[in-house]
């Protein structure tokens, strides 16, 4: 596969390639693109977010952004609002945040807007509030890719989707897309659902209960390998249901994230596929867009020069939808996948 954006590329991109741009005349909030930037993480219990956290200082340096030490909201939406306020009180000129709750984040965005501080959202789009850009992959495509993969592997039977937090647009997009795709294209599949809120313990306990009642499960879709991979494999193993690809009784498993642990599981035949969510590019373009916002620059919908497309969401917010490839045993060793570049 061709990498859509080389991580090593430094410096600003040609703005005209990222849709049309114009000077808003409001660069004073960011002092012409200079000043400290606060970076707020949703959690650090997932290898995905640990990787994103590691990429942040590297990408900040390559994009010429003075990023403060990251702040971890520890899966608490209320704490995330406090974290935003604390960063604003420290005098930051820009904020990059990965929202935990698509609705609750509005309170923090409003605080930033009152102080004239631009915000870039990473991974999750807010329902309301002002952001300069959302840096995200198409989460509807995540659910559809998982559906397509399982549908082609399993003619009929029960499949489980272990869902994320439905207070997050990501959880809703992935869940609805998977459900709708199965209904339309693979009606012989029966979807069972586990609401797990991005919590590994919840996923493990509910999967255990579900398997007791449905030992004939043929497929599993994990919406976040970072938090669901280990508990899912452990639960299956404890029940003698963890069969490798090609063995009788193998449960086809597709995931989301693209972390190294998922790639190892694919190589071992424990799971079959994952969608690589670009942790490296989330960090890179989070920094790129916050610098542009601090300089008073804006964007319009259209193709970018880094293999993505800026779209306007129903809320009116702009989102740069970065590519997220499906990874299987055929391409799992591709050195261009970010999950193969971290330890």
Secondary structure, DSSP 4 states (H G I P E B T S, - for coil): ---SS-TT--S---GGGSS-EEE-S-GGGGTTT-SEEEEEES-SSSHHHHHHHHHHHHHHHHHT-EEPPPEE-TT-HHHHHHHHHHHHHTT-SEEEE--SSTTTTHHHHHHHHHTT-EEEEESS--SSS--SEEEEE-HHHHHHHHHHHHHHH-SSEEEEEEE--TTSHHHHHHHHHHHHHHHHH-TTEEEEEEE-TT-HHHHHHHHHHHHHH-TTEEEEEES-HHHHHHHHHHHHHHTT----TTSTTPPEEEEEE--HHHHHHHHHTS--EEEE--HHHHHHHHHHHHHHHHTTEEE-SEE-TTS-EEEE-TTS-EEEEE---EE-TTTTT-TTSGGGS--
